[in-house]
Amino acid sequence: MPLTFTYPPSFWERFWRLPIPHKTFTSWWRLLQRCISTQQKLHRFRLHQIDSDLCTLCKIEDEDVEHMSTPCSSTRRFWWAALDFLHLGHLFPTQAMIWRALTTFQSYQHRPLDDSTLCRLGCIIGVLWQHHWRCRIDDQPWSTPAALNTLQNDLLYISFVPSLPRNTA
């Protein structure tokens, strides 16, 4: 059965109503559909230039959709910094919890996440996607500071992030 049918229509209605950038919808939708050209998928297709399932960023683990999206050791620092910047670190202390949120829109307590939280996660996914493919296409190493800079300074992403709690220090 195609993965699309594993999500109820209400899930997709909520997803398509999120006020996030178009490029974020594309990357997140592809993640949910598992239609991302990961090393694992490309190697399975026996493309001659792909000789391994190993992630091209960390070169440690096989790159499947989940690895590419959350637990890659090369992008992990970006996730923690981005979650802290967007005041979400306390909600997602592990990468398994991030993956759960991205694929179910629920917290680890099985409670629905609010749209504000989902929008901020969407912005992180958008930046991760952009920088991941930039590294792959340009054959460059991953740069957490560059990815974080995009998240913090790209007006497209910032404009879609609902107002963040202010520091009262």
Stockholm file with secondary structure:
# STOCKHOLM 1.0

chainA/1-169         MPLTFTYPPSFWERFWRLPIPHKTFTSWWRLLQRCISTQQKLHRFRLHQIDSDLCTLCKIEDEDVEHMSTPCSSTRRFWWAALDFLHLGHLFPTQAMIWRALTTFQSYQHRPLDDSTLCRLGCIIGVLWQHHWRCRIDDQPWSTPAALNTLQNDLLYISFVPSLPRNTA
#=GR chainA/1-169 SS CCGGGGSCHHHHHHHHHSCCCHHHHHHHHHHHHTCCCCHHHHHHTTCTTCCCSBCTTTSSSBCCHHHHHTTCTTTHHHHHHHHHHTTCTTTCCSHHHHHHHHHHSBCTTSCBCCHHHHHHHHHHHHHHHHHHHHHHHHTCCCCHHHHHHHHHHCHHHHHHSCCCCCCCC
#=GC SS_cons         CCGGGGSCHHHHHHHHHSCCCHHHHHHHHHHHHTCCCCHHHHHHTTCTTCCCSBCTTTSSSBCCHHHHHTTCTTTHHHHHHHHHHTTCTTTCCSHHHHHHHHHHSBCTTSCBCCHHHHHHHHHHHHHHHHHHHHHHHHTCCCCHHHHHHHHHHCHHHHHHSCCCCCCCC
//
